[in-house]
Amino acid sequence: MSAARDGISAPPPAALAEARRLLDRLWARGCRFLGVERAIMGGAMTWVSERNLVAALSNAGGFGVIACGAMTPKLLDEEIAGTQALTRKPFGVNLITLHPDLLDLVDVCTRHKVGHVVLAGGLPPKPAITRIKDSGAKLMCFAPALVIAKKLLRDVDAIIIEGSEAGGHIGPVSTSVLAQEILPHVPEVPVFVAGGIGHGAAIASYLEMGASGVQLGTRFVCAKESIAHPKFKQAFIRAAARDAVPSVQLDPRFPVIPVRALGNEGTRLFMEKQREVVDRFNRGEVAQKDAQLEIEKYWAGALRRAVIDGDVERGSLMAGQSVGMVTREQTTREILDELTEQAVAALAGRAQRAPETGAAGGIGTSLRSRAGA
């Protein structure tokens, strides 16, 4: 909502300039950690977060992250080399902890001198932690609860907290609750907040709460540099927040990590897939472990059909609830600039509304102290 509709005049240039200086102080720790101009990480989205989008994010002052997903070491080697050919700026690699070749993938990152490795999909195994740390890379991991965040502090250089508003595989707790639970109690390392963020005002809010930066995925799907199929992008542009819904688990014997995606025929087919596999298990035709793997593998193929082939009816349209804020295709730099401008405007607007400042005043003293001024 604009300042005019709130009955507040637009912040004067001096207030905006001071708000920009405050923003730079608020995310300074995250910027130093990532080696970037603005502490905005790109979420690792399989098939989407590849060399073109990753390099575009880093070149525009953000921090791109390659989604390794199910890549073989050879494919990851090629993807990192391809990214390095497009940017000289820092970027990271996201590895899935359950990947059977995890240590080999870490070695690929080491050979390419990747500066930041993100381990996702479960608690990081000790051998992978040791190998990453020995390589000199900075290790980032996801913490779905405060107790896990505190446990990770022994090994990680930074933590990412991602709420249930995010796209893809999600946990049960919202971003706002995780931020309240974790941010005040983990000052030892930088913490990046993710899940449902699509506007700069939210970025400013989480930074004020103590975050060092943020991670956004859905917002960058429709970047012009994204290789996502035009039909996939159009599905995002047309969608509202309520269209991004979590998948449903049919049988507790086969636990399914919920996946948030736009509802379509593919969502119904996933339910049918679960039912079919459970029936075969009940008839003794397939072992439980193999049945579980078959269910999990569904999303990998369905996502590729949507992102690459443009099958938006039967493929998987993984999207976070911030999809409602994706309204058009823009360059990555335009998206980052817009988010930054929104964050600055939000900080300046709050200063105008604060009792200790007048309409032409600067940023409030309470925000100054939080930013370490």
C-alpha positions as CSV (number, residue, x, y, z in Angstrom):
1,M,0.0,0.0,0.0
2,S,1.4,3.4,-0.9
3,A,2.1,6.2,1.5
4,A,-0.5,8.4,-0.2
5,R,-3.2,5.8,0.4
6,D,-2.1,5.7,4.1
7,G,-2.5,9.4,4.3
8,I,1.2,9.9,4.6
9,S,3.2,12.0,2.2
10,A,5.9,10.2,0.2
11,P,9.3,10.3,2.0
12,P,11.5,13.2,0.9
13,P,14.8,12.3,-0.9
14,A,16.9,12.9,2.3
15,A,14.8,10.4,4.2
16,L,15.1,7.8,1.4
17,A,18.9,8.4,1.3
18,E,19.1,7.8,5.1
19,A,16.8,4.7,4.8
20,R,19.2,3.3,2.1
21,R,22.1,3.8,4.5
22,L,20.2,2.0,7.2
23,L,19.4,-0.9,4.8
24,D,23.1,-1.2,4.0
25,R,23.8,-1.4,7.7
26,L,21.0,-3.9,8.4
27,W,22.3,-6.4,5.9
28,A,26.0,-5.6,6.1
29,R,26.8,-8.9,7.9
30,G,25.0,-10.9,5.3
31,C,26.7,-9.0,2.5
32,R,30.1,-9.6,4.0
33,F,29.4,-13.3,4.5
34,L,28.3,-13.8,0.9
35,G,30.7,-11.2,-0.7
36,V,27.8,-9.3,-2.4
37,E,26.3,-5.9,-2.6
38,R,22.8,-7.0,-1.3
39,A,22.2,-10.0,0.9
40,I,19.5,-11.6,-1.3
41,M,20.1,-15.2,-2.1
42,G,18.4,-17.1,-4.9
43,G,16.6,-20.2,-3.7
44,A,17.9,-23.4,-5.2
45,M,15.1,-24.5,-7.6
46,T,15.7,-27.7,-9.5
47,W,15.8,-27.2,-13.3
48,V,15.4,-23.4,-12.7
49,S,18.5,-22.4,-10.7
50,E,21.0,-23.3,-13.3
51,R,24.0,-21.3,-14.8
52,N,21.9,-18.5,-16.5
53,L,19.8,-17.5,-13.6
54,V,22.6,-18.1,-11.0
55,A,25.0,-15.9,-12.9
56,A,22.4,-13.2,-13.5
57,L,21.7,-13.0,-9.8
58,S,25.3,-12.7,-8.9
59,N,26.1,-10.2,-11.6
60,A,23.2,-8.0,-10.4
61,G,24.6,-7.8,-6.9
62,G,22.7,-10.7,-5.3
63,F,23.9,-14.3,-4.6
64,G,23.0,-17.1,-7.1
65,V,22.8,-20.7,-5.9
66,I,23.0,-23.7,-8.2
67,A,20.4,-26.3,-7.5
68,C,22.4,-29.6,-7.8
69,G,19.3,-31.8,-7.1
70,A,19.9,-35.2,-8.6
71,M,22.8,-34.1,-10.9
72,T,25.7,-36.5,-11.2
73,P,29.2,-35.3,-10.3
74,K,29.9,-34.9,-14.0
75,L,26.8,-32.7,-14.6
76,L,27.6,-30.6,-11.6
77,D,31.1,-30.1,-12.8
78,E,29.8,-28.8,-16.1
79,E,27.2,-26.6,-14.5
80,I,29.7,-24.9,-12.2
81,A,32.2,-24.4,-15.0
82,G,29.3,-23.0,-17.1
83,T,28.4,-20.6,-14.3
84,Q,32.0,-19.4,-13.8
85,A,32.1,-18.6,-17.5
86,L,29.2,-16.2,-17.1
87,T,30.2,-14.5,-13.9
88,R,33.2,-13.7,-11.8
89,K,31.1,-12.8,-8.8
90,P,30.5,-15.2,-5.8
91,F,27.8,-17.9,-6.1
92,G,27.0,-21.1,-4.1
93,V,25.9,-24.7,-4.7
94,N,23.0,-26.4,-3.0
95,L,23.6,-30.1,-2.4
96,I,21.0,-32.6,-1.1
97,T,22.3,-34.5,1.9
98,L,20.6,-37.8,0.8
99,H,22.3,-37.8,-2.6
100,P,24.2,-41.1,-3.0
101,D,27.3,-39.3,-4.4
102,L,27.3,-36.4,-1.9
103,L,31.0,-36.6,-1.1
104,D,31.9,-36.7,-4.8
105,L,29.7,-33.7,-5.3
106,V,31.5,-31.9,-2.5
107,D,34.8,-32.7,-4.2
108,V,33.6,-31.2,-7.5
109,C,32.8,-28.0,-5.6
110,T,36.2,-28.0,-4.0
111,R,38.0,-28.4,-7.4
112,H,36.1,-25.4,-8.7
113,K,36.9,-23.4,-5.5
114,V,33.2,-22.8,-4.8
115,G,33.1,-20.4,-1.8
116,H,29.7,-21.4,-0.3
117,V,28.0,-24.8,-0.1
118,V,24.5,-25.2,1.1
119,L,23.4,-28.6,2.5
120,A,19.7,-29.2,2.3
121,G,17.2,-32.1,2.8
122,G,18.1,-33.2,6.3
123,L,20.8,-33.0,9.0
124,P,24.3,-32.7,7.3
125,P,26.4,-35.9,7.6
126,K,29.7,-35.4,9.4
127,P,31.9,-36.6,6.5
128,A,30.4,-34.0,4.2
129,I,30.8,-31.3,6.9
130,T,34.5,-32.1,7.4
131,R,35.2,-32.2,3.7
132,I,33.5,-28.9,3.0
133,K,35.2,-27.2,6.0
134,D,38.6,-28.6,5.0
135,S,38.2,-27.1,1.5
136,G,37.9,-23.6,2.9
137,A,34.3,-23.2,1.7
138,K,31.6,-21.6,3.9
139,L,28.9,-24.1,5.0
140,M,25.2,-23.1,5.2
141,C,22.5,-25.4,6.4
142,F,18.7,-25.2,7.0
143,A,17.3,-25.2,10.5
144,P,13.6,-26.0,10.8
145,A,13.6,-25.4,14.6
146,L,15.6,-23.6,17.3
147,V,16.9,-26.9,18.8
148,I,18.3,-27.9,15.4
149,A,19.8,-24.4,14.8
150,K,21.7,-24.6,18.1
151,K,22.9,-28.1,17.2
152,L,24.2,-26.9,13.8
153,L,26.2,-24.0,15.4
154,R,29.0,-26.4,16.1
155,D,29.6,-26.9,12.4
156,V,28.0,-24.3,10.1
157,D,29.0,-20.8,9.1
158,A,25.5,-19.6,8.5
159,I,21.9,-20.9,8.9
160,I,18.9,-20.6,6.6
161,I,15.4,-20.8,8.1
162,E,12.6,-21.5,5.6
163,G,8.9,-21.5,6.4
164,S,6.0,-23.5,5.0
165,E,5.1,-20.6,2.7
166,A,8.0,-21.6,0.4
167,G,7.7,-23.6,-2.8
168,G,8.9,-27.2,-3.2
169,H,9.4,-29.5,-0.2
170,I,8.3,-27.7,2.9
171,G,8.2,-28.0,6.7
172,P,5.1,-27.5,8.9
173,V,6.0,-24.1,10.5
174,S,5.5,-20.7,8.9
175,T,8.4,-18.3,8.2
176,S,7.1,-15.6,10.6
177,V,7.0,-18.1,13.5
178,L,10.5,-19.6,12.7
179,A,11.9,-16.0,12.6
180,Q,10.5,-15.2,16.0
181,E,11.7,-18.6,17.4
182,I,15.2,-18.6,16.0
183,L,16.5,-15.0,15.2
184,P,16.8,-13.7,18.8
185,H,18.6,-16.8,20.0
186,V,21.3,-17.5,17.3
187,P,23.6,-14.4,17.2
188,E,26.7,-16.5,16.6
189,V,26.3,-16.9,12.8
190,P,24.5,-15.1,10.0
191,V,20.9,-16.2,9.6
192,F,19.0,-15.9,6.3
193,V,15.2,-16.0,6.2
194,A,13.2,-17.7,3.4
195,G,9.7,-18.7,2.5
196,G,6.9,-16.5,1.2
197,I,9.1,-13.4,0.7
198,G,8.1,-11.4,-2.4
199,H,8.3,-7.8,-1.4
200,G,11.0,-5.5,-0.1
201,A,9.0,-4.5,2.9
202,A,9.2,-8.1,4.2
203,I,12.9,-8.1,3.6
204,A,13.3,-4.9,5.7
205,S,11.1,-6.5,8.5
206,Y,13.2,-9.6,8.8
207,L,16.4,-7.6,8.7
208,E,15.1,-5.5,11.6
209,M,14.3,-8.7,13.5
210,G,17.9,-9.7,13.3
211,A,18.3,-11.6,10.0
212,S,21.5,-11.0,8.0
213,G,19.8,-11.5,4.7
214,V,17.0,-13.3,2.9
215,Q,16.5,-16.1,0.3
216,L,13.9,-15.9,-2.5
217,G,13.1,-18.5,-5.1
218,T,9.6,-18.0,-6.5
219,R,10.1,-14.3,-7.3
220,F,12.9,-15.2,-9.7
221,V,11.2,-17.9,-11.7
222,C,9.9,-15.3,-14.2
223,A,13.2,-13.5,-14.5
224,K,14.1,-13.1,-18.2
225,E,17.3,-15.0,-17.6
226,S,15.4,-18.0,-16.2
227,I,15.2,-20.9,-18.7
228,A,11.8,-21.9,-17.4
229,H,9.3,-22.6,-20.2
230,P,7.1,-19.6,-21.2
231,K,4.0,-21.7,-20.2
232,F,5.5,-22.3,-16.8
233,K,6.2,-18.6,-16.3
234,Q,2.7,-17.7,-17.5
235,A,1.2,-20.1,-14.9
236,F,3.1,-18.1,-12.2
237,I,2.0,-14.7,-13.5
238,R,-1.6,-15.8,-13.5
239,A,-1.5,-17.5,-10.1
240,A,-2.7,-16.1,-6.7
241,A,-1.1,-16.9,-3.4
242,R,-4.0,-19.3,-2.5
243,D,-3.3,-21.4,-5.7
244,A,0.0,-22.6,-4.2
245,V,-1.1,-25.6,-2.0
246,P,0.8,-28.4,-0.3
247,S,0.5,-32.0,-1.4
248,V,-1.5,-34.5,0.6
249,Q,-0.2,-37.7,2.2
250,L,-2.5,-40.7,1.7
251,D,-1.0,-43.4,3.9
252,P,1.0,-42.8,7.1
253,R,3.1,-45.9,6.3
254,F,4.5,-43.9,3.4
255,P,5.4,-40.5,4.8
256,V,5.5,-37.8,2.1
257,I,7.3,-34.6,2.7
258,P,4.7,-32.0,1.6
259,V,5.4,-30.2,-1.6
260,R,3.9,-26.8,-2.3
261,A,2.9,-26.3,-5.9
262,L,0.1,-24.7,-8.0
263,G,-2.8,-27.1,-8.1
264,N,-3.4,-28.8,-11.5
265,E,-4.0,-32.2,-13.0
266,G,-0.5,-33.2,-11.9
267,T,-1.5,-32.7,-8.2
268,R,-4.4,-35.2,-8.8
269,L,-2.0,-37.6,-10.6
270,F,0.3,-37.6,-7.5
271,M,-2.6,-38.7,-5.4
272,E,-3.3,-41.5,-7.8
273,K,0.4,-42.5,-7.9
274,Q,0.4,-42.8,-4.1
275,R,-2.8,-44.9,-4.2
276,E,-1.4,-47.2,-6.9
277,V,1.9,-47.8,-5.0
278,V,0.1,-48.4,-1.7
279,D,-2.2,-50.9,-3.4
280,R,0.8,-52.8,-4.9
281,F,2.5,-52.8,-1.5
282,N,-0.6,-54.2,0.2
283,R,-0.6,-57.0,-2.4
284,G,3.0,-57.8,-1.7
285,E,4.2,-56.8,-5.1
286,V,6.7,-54.2,-3.9
287,A,8.9,-53.7,-0.8
288,Q,8.1,-50.7,1.4
289,K,11.5,-49.0,0.8
290,D,11.1,-49.3,-3.0
291,A,7.5,-48.1,-2.8
292,Q,8.6,-45.1,-0.8
293,L,11.3,-44.3,-3.3
294,E,8.8,-44.6,-6.2
295,I,6.5,-42.1,-4.6
296,E,9.4,-39.6,-3.9
297,K,10.7,-39.9,-7.5
298,Y,7.3,-38.8,-8.9
299,W,8.1,-35.1,-8.3
300,A,11.5,-35.1,-10.0
301,G,10.0,-36.2,-13.4
302,A,6.9,-34.1,-13.0
303,L,8.9,-30.9,-12.3
304,R,11.0,-31.3,-15.4
305,R,8.0,-31.8,-17.5
306,A,6.6,-28.5,-16.3
307,V,9.8,-26.4,-16.2
308,I,11.5,-27.6,-19.3
309,D,8.8,-29.1,-21.5
310,G,6.0,-26.7,-20.6
311,D,3.5,-29.3,-19.5
312,V,1.7,-27.1,-17.0
313,E,-1.3,-29.4,-16.8
314,R,0.3,-32.7,-15.8
315,G,3.7,-31.5,-14.6
316,S,4.6,-30.1,-11.2
317,L,4.3,-26.3,-10.8
318,M,6.3,-26.0,-7.6
319,A,5.7,-22.5,-6.3
320,G,5.7,-20.6,-3.0
321,Q,2.8,-18.5,-1.8
322,S,4.7,-15.4,-2.9
323,V,3.7,-16.4,-6.4
324,G,0.8,-13.9,-6.1
325,M,3.4,-11.1,-6.2
326,V,4.9,-12.4,-9.5
327,T,3.0,-10.2,-12.0
328,R,5.3,-10.0,-15.1
329,E,8.6,-11.1,-16.6
330,Q,11.5,-8.8,-15.6
331,T,15.3,-9.0,-15.8
332,T,16.9,-10.3,-12.6
333,R,18.5,-6.9,-12.0
334,E,15.1,-5.2,-12.3
335,I,13.7,-7.6,-9.7
336,L,16.6,-7.0,-7.3
337,D,16.4,-3.2,-7.8
338,E,12.6,-3.3,-7.2
339,L,13.0,-5.3,-4.0
340,T,15.8,-3.0,-2.8
341,E,13.7,0.1,-3.5
342,Q,10.7,-1.4,-1.7
343,A,12.8,-2.2,1.4
344,V,14.2,1.4,1.4
345,A,10.7,2.9,1.0
346,A,9.4,0.7,3.8
347,L,12.2,1.8,6.2
348,A,11.7,5.5,5.3
349,G,7.9,5.2,5.7
350,R,8.2,3.7,9.1
351,A,10.5,6.5,10.2
352,Q,7.8,9.0,9.0
353,R,5.2,7.2,11.1
354,A,7.4,7.0,14.2
355,P,6.4,9.5,16.9
356,E,10.0,10.6,17.5
357,T,10.3,11.9,13.9
358,G,8.4,14.5,11.9
359,A,7.2,14.2,8.4
360,A,10.5,15.4,7.2
361,G,12.5,13.6,9.9
362,G,15.1,10.9,9.5
363,I,15.1,7.3,10.6
364,G,14.1,6.7,14.2
365,T,16.7,6.2,16.9
366,S,15.4,2.8,17.7
367,L,16.2,1.6,14.2
368,R,19.6,3.2,14.4
369,S,20.5,1.2,17.4
370,R,19.3,-2.0,15.9
371,A,21.5,-1.4,12.8
372,G,24.5,-0.7,15.0
373,A,24.7,2.9,14.1
